[in-house]
Amino acid sequence: MDALPSISEELYEPLKSWFSLAGEKPYRFRQLTDWYFKRPEVKSFQELANFPKALREKLERNFSFLSLSLEEAKPSPDGSQKQTLLLRDGFVTETVTMPMEGHYTVCLSTQVGCPVGCRFCFSGRHGLKRNLTAGEMADSLRCSLPPSGSESLNLVIMGMGEPFYNYKALKAFLNICKDGFGIGSRRVTVSTVGVLPGIERFAADFPQMNLAVSLHAPREELRRQLIPRAPSEIKELLPVLKKYFAATKRLVTFEYAMIKDVNDGVKEAKELCGLLSGFDCKVNLIPLNDVPGGEFKPSAKENLERFVNYLRERDMNVTVRRSLGGTVGGACGQLADKRNN
Ligand code: SF4
């Protein structure tokens, strides 16, 4: 693939100016963005049927249509599909498209690899390789849209990487999601491991989007064991999240991977209730997925049930995530292509 900038990397002003400087009518810019956002099956300038040949060729000399290419789409028997997307420098990003009740959810990545290195996650095992650009995220989404397109689509930024360590690109991408793909803010969830300045900026920039926080343990020492490079301590994190809720009125979701004999006992359930008592929030328990050479095991079914029941009996708002994509390496914590190592 050539090194020309892609359409997605030049949205919106640079592309608009290019049309103007090239002496093209302003409506051509609108037509191009319509092709980009509304016709995801189109993958080249040559397919732009309402553009004259000369303009298609001029665009081709100045831009690449996409910043990445869809290398493989692997369907899982559970209905989900993992997309493997080859970036121009040979790294790989992955996305997962999942059918839910009445809509689809797409899970996207923001980095190649991850600097956080949670011990139960395959994505962070080889550290961070680089940030994705906003354009690469937009192209990842475009290549992962379900047959219904971006309508009724839920977007979760929970793939490879810590989104708030790549905030500038994330912000540009989220604006493209709203203004270009037409995805309502309330349908977007960004997950962080607790980057405090990122949470504050996100509350100010996108007060109607949703925030999920990877907690995974109710006490600092256990959380450090699981997330050695957690960017904040629990005691710093909670006040910031309470401020986030006060400012946005959006319930924070705490993600909690259920790990056998590590964080799934009654002791931890009790500590979690204590920690979150009086905080209007949700807890999402995630059955741990197998990762190659993983040192942890998923909680036994009875431990998971006991944990859920303990929380529910104390009126906590708790859900258990349905795991999708496991058979194609597309479930939580499994995303990582060997070319990124
Ligand atoms: S769970 Fe998230 S934050 Fe932790 S290593 Fe994996 S991708 Fe990074």
Residues whose N, C-alpha, C, O or C-beta is under 5 A from the ligand:
A	BS01	SF4	C114 V116 G117 C118 C121 S123 G124 G159 M160 G161 E162 V193
